[in-house]
Amino acid sequence: MKRKDFARDDSRTEFNRRKFLAGVAVAGAAVSAPSGANAAPTTAPDAAPAPRPSALPPTAKVAAAETATPQEIQKQEGGKPGSDFMVDVIKKLDIKYLPCNPASSFRALHESLIDYGQNKQPEFLTCMHEESAVGMAHGYFKIAGKPLMTLVHGTVGLQHAAMGIYNAWCDRVPVIVIGGNDLDAAHRPPGVPTFHSAQDINALVRDFTKWDDTPTSPQHFAQSMVRMYKTAMTPPYGPVMMSLDAGLQQEPMRDYGGEKLYIPRYVPSSPPQGDTGAVKEAARLLAGAERPVVVVDRAARTPNGIKLLVELAETLQAAVVDQGGRMNFPKTHYLNRPPNVVGQADVVIGMELSDFWAVVNSYVDNGEHGIGFNESKLKAGTKLISINSVELITKSNYQDFQRFQVVDVSMPADAEATLPALIEAVKSAIPDSRKDAIAKRGETFRNAYANGRENVKKAAAIAWDASPISTARLVMETWNQIKDLDWSLVASEGNVSNWPNRLWPMEKHHHWLGRSGGYGVGYGAPASIGAALANRDLGRFSVSFQSDGDLMYAPGVLWTAARHKIPLLAVMHNNRGYHQESMHVQRLANFRNRVVYNGNDLAALGTSIENPDIEYHKLAQSMGWWAKGPIKDPADLGPAIKEAVAVVKSGQPALLNVWTQPR
Amino acid sequence: MKFSISIGLAVAAFACGNAAFAASAENGKMAFVKNGCWQCHGFEGQGSVATSNGKVIAHTELPYESFEAFVRGTNRAMPPYSETILSSADLVDIYAYVQSVPKPPEVSSIPLLK
């Protein structure tokens, strides 16, 4: 690389931010110091000679340079800041929003975005925590299918953002993260900016991002930005990271040796498809199976993925187990079956599973010895097929791919992209002689589906009138108020016993968005607001089941929703505790034959959120939400939700603080 | 305690081994909460697909002896409760409590579930 390509090229004549800052510091010192030769002596006549001052009086030239307007500033006014060019690049990628907590390390880009870029494409959304910003981008993508970017502050902001990035990584969601970083240790302002900088901030998240870079020139920025976008948006999707030098943002554009800056065109990559031979073999096994089972987790990346899965399932009359990483298969379809069908299968095809092992094995947590029991769920001889794009980006440190499962046909490929070829291959592989038998298989499933629906309703009726309110009642009272709208369940945190998926007629891709991915608590509130933002632009109604513990990780995101007029109905599942952890401690105590110490709480000390109870409705009200609560009587719930729905339809967010059963 | 459930059956008697315990559903409700049963089974024993594999213990059809044997030994998916941490007297009361919670309404009587 030629030296002129470096951002810190001292040979250039244009304005240099480092020199300017250094000049300001010295000028300030000169103003407060005695004026050199003209200053009266301050020591007694008989004292020792005054030591020679360490700072000599400035020459006339230096004094002028330090007190007059620096010439370099005048040059800057006439040029285009590097961060303006960066805005041009970002605009080319059509990124609609920028959820962000502000910071000095990207002040230049911030200023360019709102002044030069006119706060459009992207529009700045003020966030109060970097994890909230990433969570919003995460939820937004699941509705819009397009990534957002966020800016974070060097070391500290990125550490705040890290949990959100990890969730996005595990959930295969693209988020573009740019971290401001003052790289030049010799010239950056001393003190806080140094604490907030590092040689390689990207290292913080390298284990759970698809790619990262540290550009050193505007052209490098343009190439990296487009590469980041392309990498993030190639299945399997994932977050990407850029460390962006503060100096590079602030410095004006200059002559790059006659080289004209350009913005590379973004051309989407086609998703990887399964090998033709492997597809044929998978089709042969499926077509010949007596009890094929399709298990899906993040298989339907788009609404078309649902259509394809329905076509495959109906062609085979195969049971489908939807693990719920995305809305893969209509809940109203008779082939939608519970996980226990895997035990009867002779062929199982898993698509975009993060944990194939757990699909075909059971595990019992034995708190007594710390080692659980494993047991296969499969019949002997069952064949396994996998289509999983995540095999293409496996990393070592964070092993979210779970335990190793031997499979008979393995395709490291995108499931949705492979489905058309697989469907055609299955149709070709089914002989006419088998078609009647396959059709009869479907009849069995129709009956089982109908019976299953009735059993679910019976289970929902238990504790229907209880206080605290049952989670089934919570979910169905909510459904009753939104069923006639174009609704989207944007998050369901804290575990409401999966009632929405069991009772609501989910059919469209936006009816269910899956969960956080990494199960890092704190995802629900920001992700639901990000998804609600995307739904707002599409005219849809957004609803979430918001748990108490999740909300308290970064409740400031409520303010962001109110500030930017993002309508969302948040119905709280407030069970007043970190309930999963309550059960874990209880479990360990029992195996150790000890009584759990609860203090004055309901559950194990350290797991309850009570004494005092948090008034979430007041918290939300304080940040501009319409809110009501605590609602403890199930008879009060329906009318309260009806009021809240009206508020949300008017364009405002609304929250109901509902006291609920634990699960 | 911050939940309210009407209790239809206040007192019952169960044979347990050679001993006979006078069972109190009211005491059982307190023991049910104090010993953490509610955490997986819900305050009315309604259970959850997430925590009890969908098992409902409200109005369990298990006779007391079988109920007790399961609680003491369990299938390991549920953590066992020895007599050291849950007395037989409390367990009898808990059994009375889960038998006493209101029976669920018929699905057909709940408009939201039709």
Interface residues (C-beta under 8 A of the other chain):
Chain A: V364 N366 G367 F373 E454 K457 K458 A459 A460 A461 I462 A463 W464 D465 A466 S467 P468 S470 T471 R473 M476 E477 W479 N480 N495 S497 N498 R502 L503 H579 S582 M583 Q586 R587 L588 A589 N590 F591 N593 R594 V595 V596 N598 L602 A603 A604 E610 W659 Q661 P662 R663
Chain B: M1 K2 F3 S4 I5 V33 K34 G36 W38 Q39 C40 G42 F43 E44 Q46 G47 S48 V49 A50 T51 G54 V56 A58 R76 A77 P79 P80 Y81 S82 T84 I85 V101 P102 P104 P105 E106 V107 I110 L112 L113
